[in-house]
């Protein structure tokens, strides 16, 4: 007796599917279809109900991206809004002509180069300074960025005295690092305390920064 070759896996699967259609009642739509047929249908981009509702595979995928329906894939509408917002937030927007209040964003660039200023951009401003200033401006007040100069405290006190409120973005201790004039941190803290006593808001005051540290700076 001659050995017969074993049937291929496709034939075995087809035989099993055929047995499931006994009595003319298939268990599911598409039963009895060969693997080769399914592969051909997949290459053609057609499912059992037809061609993606009349749309090809690329169009349907784009629609899902637009709706953000596929897990792990970006929502194109959100990305477009982010891109547009990024263009608008490339710099501080124009200051209002008649602001309700005049605020100032106070920063400082530590001596020592980029390794001592990892929270700042190439211009020496903290990365979130543009967003903070634009948020204040959008609320109807003005907000300018000012780099504190510890070598001229008298001029700094005069310039800062013109504002109604202060957003301090200098981490505690940065004004005490090597290369900064001795006592600069104390001089700055006393200046901010004088504004607090004058009834002007300081975010955050030296007392708050001492209790919370860099978490509130």
Kinemage of the C-alpha trace (Angstrom):
@kinemage 1
@onewidth
@group {chain A} dominant
@subgroup {mainchain}
@vectorlist {calphas} color= white
{ca unk a 1} P 0.000 0.000 0.000
{ca unk a 2} L 1.382 3.332 -1.068
{ca unk a 3} L 1.654 5.982 1.644
{ca unk a 4} L -0.630 8.917 0.931
{ca unk a 5} L 0.696 12.415 1.683
{ca unk a 6} L -0.949 14.165 4.580
{ca unk a 7} L -3.415 16.858 3.567
{ca unk a 8} L -2.186 20.415 3.854
{ca unk a 9} L -3.244 22.577 6.810
{ca unk a 10} L -5.487 24.622 4.506
{ca unk a 11} L -7.328 21.476 3.409
{ca unk a 12} L -7.679 20.322 7.008
{ca unk a 13} L -9.145 23.678 8.007
{ca unk a 14} L -11.472 23.631 5.015
{ca unk a 15} L -12.678 20.163 5.978
{ca unk a 16} L -13.388 21.269 9.528
{ca unk a 17} L -15.335 24.273 8.286
{ca unk a 18} L -17.304 22.110 5.950
{ca unk a 19} L -18.385 19.881 8.837
{ca unk a 20} L -19.684 22.915 10.718
{ca unk a 21} L -22.171 23.669 7.934
{ca unk a 22} L -24.030 20.375 8.208
{ca unk a 23} L -27.749 20.799 7.624
{ca unk a 24} L -27.186 24.000 5.696
{ca unk a 25} L -26.848 26.111 8.849
{ca unk a 26} L -23.366 27.652 9.068
{ca unk a 27} L -22.239 28.708 12.531
{ca unk a 28} L -21.053 32.103 11.335
{ca unk a 29} L -20.962 34.184 8.199
{ca unk a 30} L -18.104 33.318 5.905
{ca unk a 31} L -17.906 29.695 7.067
{ca unk a 32} L -16.393 27.409 4.481
{ca unk a 33} L -14.140 30.094 3.060
{ca unk a 34} L -10.600 28.941 2.392
{ca unk a 35} L -7.548 30.527 3.923
{ca unk a 36} L -6.407 31.528 0.457
{ca unk a 37} L -9.738 33.249 -0.103
{ca unk a 38} L -9.481 35.153 3.146
{ca unk a 39} L -5.958 36.252 2.303
{ca unk a 40} L -7.074 37.439 -1.118
{ca unk a 41} L -9.992 39.326 0.415
{ca unk a 42} L -7.656 40.882 2.969
{ca unk a 43} L -5.260 42.053 0.250
{ca unk a 44} L -8.194 43.600 -1.585
{ca unk a 45} L -9.221 45.464 1.569
{ca unk a 46} L -12.694 43.878 1.697
{ca unk a 47} L -14.404 42.472 4.783
{ca unk a 48} L -17.340 40.052 4.909
{ca unk a 49} L -19.807 42.919 4.675
{ca unk a 50} L -18.154 44.527 1.682
{ca unk a 51} L -15.596 47.259 1.171
{ca unk a 52} L -15.542 49.331 4.392
{ca unk a 53} L -18.894 50.899 3.692
{ca unk a 54} L -17.817 51.998 0.224
{ca unk a 55} L -14.508 53.530 1.418
{ca unk a 56} L -11.069 52.093 0.830
{ca unk a 57} L -8.742 51.062 3.649
{ca unk a 58} L -6.675 54.289 3.614
{ca unk a 59} L -9.731 56.537 3.813
{ca unk a 60} L -11.238 54.532 6.659
{ca unk a 61} L -7.966 54.649 8.629
{ca unk a 62} L -7.811 58.424 8.170
{ca unk a 63} L -11.373 58.751 9.424
{ca unk a 64} L -10.512 56.711 12.512
{ca unk a 65} L -7.485 58.929 13.122
{ca unk a 66} L -9.681 62.008 12.789
{ca unk a 67} L -12.011 60.604 15.433
{ca unk a 68} L -9.170 59.310 17.587
{ca unk a 69} L -10.790 55.875 17.674
{ca unk a 70} L -7.728 53.653 17.343
{ca unk a 71} L -5.861 53.052 20.565
{ca unk a 72} L -2.276 54.280 20.525
{ca unk a 73} L -2.769 56.450 17.437
{ca unk a 74} L -2.904 60.254 17.606
{ca unk a 75} L -6.059 62.257 17.140
{ca unk a 76} L -5.315 64.411 14.113
{ca unk a 77} L -7.690 67.158 15.191
{ca unk a 78} L -5.864 67.508 18.514
{ca unk a 79} L -2.476 67.540 16.784
{ca unk a 80} L -3.626 70.267 14.402
{ca unk a 81} L -4.890 72.385 17.295
{ca unk a 82} L -1.590 71.849 19.131
{ca unk a 83} L 0.378 72.891 16.049
{ca unk a 84} L -1.697 76.055 15.654
{ca unk a 85} L -1.359 76.882 19.348
{ca unk a 86} L 2.385 76.274 19.123
{ca unk a 87} L 2.661 78.872 16.385
{ca unk a 88} L 0.729 81.405 18.467
{ca unk a 89} L 2.747 80.662 21.624
{ca unk a 90} L 6.139 80.999 19.980
{ca unk a 91} L 6.627 84.217 21.985
{ca unk a 92} L 4.860 86.481 24.422
{ca unk a 93} L 1.775 87.971 22.769
{ca unk a 94} L 1.208 91.716 22.550
{ca unk a 95} L 0.501 93.457 25.844
{ca unk a 96} L -3.009 94.941 26.248
{ca unk a 97} L -3.342 98.676 25.635
{ca unk a 98} L -5.252 99.240 28.883
{ca unk a 99} L -4.395 96.382 31.249
{ca unk a 100} L -6.354 95.802 34.435
{ca unk a 101} L -3.103 95.228 36.322
{ca unk a 102} L 0.586 95.233 35.522
{ca unk a 103} L 2.361 92.027 36.490
{ca unk a 104} L 5.954 90.960 36.027
{ca unk a 105} L 7.521 87.533 35.641
{ca unk a 106} L 10.844 87.589 37.515
{ca unk a 107} L 13.575 85.184 36.445
{ca unk a 108} L 17.285 84.779 36.975
{ca unk a 109} L 20.070 83.033 35.081
{ca unk a 110} L 22.602 81.439 37.412
{ca unk a 111} L 26.323 81.694 36.640
{ca unk a 112} L 27.870 78.470 35.430
{ca unk a 113} L 26.210 77.922 32.089
{ca unk a 114} L 23.577 75.382 31.015
{ca unk a 115} L 24.437 72.834 33.725
{ca unk a 116} L 23.182 75.293 36.350
{ca unk a 117} L 20.155 76.377 34.295
{ca unk a 118} L 18.560 73.167 33.064
{ca unk a 119} L 15.095 74.665 33.622
{ca unk a 120} L 15.739 77.535 31.183
{ca unk a 121} L 15.928 77.984 27.433
{ca unk a 122} L 18.855 79.357 25.439
{ca unk a 123} L 17.758 82.925 26.232
{ca unk a 124} L 17.870 82.310 29.989
{ca unk a 125} L 14.094 82.261 30.524
{ca unk a 126} L 12.303 79.372 32.176
{ca unk a 127} L 10.488 77.189 29.704
{ca unk a 128} L 7.043 77.959 31.089
{ca unk a 129} L 7.520 81.737 31.161
{ca unk a 130} L 5.795 82.289 27.814
{ca unk a 131} L 2.748 80.271 28.849
{ca unk a 132} L 2.488 82.062 32.193
{ca unk a 133} L 2.767 85.524 30.643
{ca unk a 134} L 0.311 84.750 27.855
{ca unk a 135} L -2.182 83.358 30.360
{ca unk a 136} L -2.051 86.575 32.379
{ca unk a 137} L -2.373 88.671 29.216
{ca unk a 138} L -5.362 86.649 28.016
{ca unk a 139} L -7.017 87.389 31.369
{ca unk a 140} L -6.781 91.129 30.690
{ca unk a 141} L -3.629 92.135 32.588
{ca unk a 142} L -0.145 92.805 31.292
{ca unk a 143} L 2.795 90.568 32.140
{ca unk a 144} L 6.386 91.279 31.197
{ca unk a 145} L 9.444 89.098 31.690
{ca unk a 146} L 12.286 90.594 33.697
{ca unk a 147} L 15.658 89.032 34.439
{ca unk a 148} L 16.756 89.982 37.935
{ca unk a 149} L 20.222 91.538 38.122
{ca unk a 150} L 21.769 90.996 41.585
{ca unk a 151} L 24.667 93.316 40.760
{ca unk a 152} L 22.374 96.372 40.714
{ca unk a 153} L 19.737 95.935 43.448
{ca unk a 154} L 18.840 99.645 43.550
{ca unk a 155} L 17.862 99.697 39.871
{ca unk a 156} L 15.964 96.432 40.266
{ca unk a 157} L 13.978 97.840 43.201
{ca unk a 158} L 13.058 100.916 41.161
{ca unk a 159} L 11.971 98.936 38.108
{ca unk a 160} L 10.026 96.337 40.068
{ca unk a 161} L 8.257 98.994 42.117
{ca unk a 162} L 6.248 100.012 39.042
{ca unk a 163} L 4.307 96.751 38.928
{ca unk a 164} L 1.125 95.690 40.722
{ca unk a 165} L 2.010 92.015 41.194
{ca unk a 166} L 4.968 89.664 40.968
{ca unk a 167} L 5.398 86.122 39.679
{ca unk a 168} L 8.705 84.943 41.139
{ca unk a 169} L 10.305 82.109 39.163
{ca unk a 170} L 13.651 81.956 40.956
{ca unk a 171} L 14.342 78.791 42.912
{ca unk a 172} L 15.433 79.317 46.521
{ca unk a 173} L 19.211 79.445 46.776
{ca unk a 174} L 19.927 80.377 43.154
{ca unk a 175} L 20.912 83.874 44.280
{ca unk a 176} L 23.399 82.350 46.749
{ca unk a 177} L 25.438 80.314 44.288
{ca unk a 178} L 29.114 80.973 43.525
{ca unk a 179} L 29.520 83.905 41.191
{ca unk a 180} L 26.549 85.818 42.614
{ca unk a 181} L 27.240 88.858 44.858
{ca unk a 182} L 27.271 87.943 48.536
{ca unk a 183} L 23.938 88.526 50.245
{ca unk a 184} L 21.984 88.789 46.973
{ca unk a 185} L 19.382 86.245 48.110
{ca unk a 186} L 18.660 88.174 51.309
{ca unk a 187} L 18.419 91.481 49.427
{ca unk a 188} L 15.938 89.967 46.973
{ca unk a 189} L 13.849 88.364 49.726
{ca unk a 190} L 13.658 91.656 51.614
{ca unk a 191} L 12.545 93.427 48.438
{ca unk a 192} L 9.751 90.901 47.872
{ca unk a 193} L 8.707 91.165 51.536
{ca unk a 194} L 8.452 94.936 51.158
{ca unk a 195} L 6.018 94.460 48.272
{ca unk a 196} L 3.957 92.033 50.369
{ca unk a 197} L 3.770 94.572 53.208
{ca unk a 198} L 2.698 97.212 50.674
{ca unk a 199} L -0.300 95.062 49.779
{ca unk a 200} L 1.018 93.806 46.454
{ca unk a 201} L 0.670 90.091 45.677
{ca unk a 202} L 3.880 88.093 45.328
{ca unk a 203} L 3.648 84.554 43.927
{ca unk a 204} L 5.293 83.123 45.814
{ca unk a 205} L 6.571 85.137 48.734
{ca unk a 206} L 9.910 84.366 50.433
{ca unk a 207} L 8.088 82.892 53.429
{ca unk a 208} L 6.138 80.487 51.237
{ca unk a 209} L 9.252 79.483 49.312
{ca unk a 210} L 11.154 78.823 52.516
{ca unk a 211} L 8.411 76.486 53.714
{ca unk a 212} L 7.803 74.725 50.397
{ca unk a 213} L 11.184 75.051 48.689
{ca unk a 214} L 11.488 74.685 44.937
{ca unk a 215} L 8.065 73.008 44.724
{ca unk a 216} L 6.441 76.438 44.760
{ca unk a 217} L 9.058 78.349 42.768
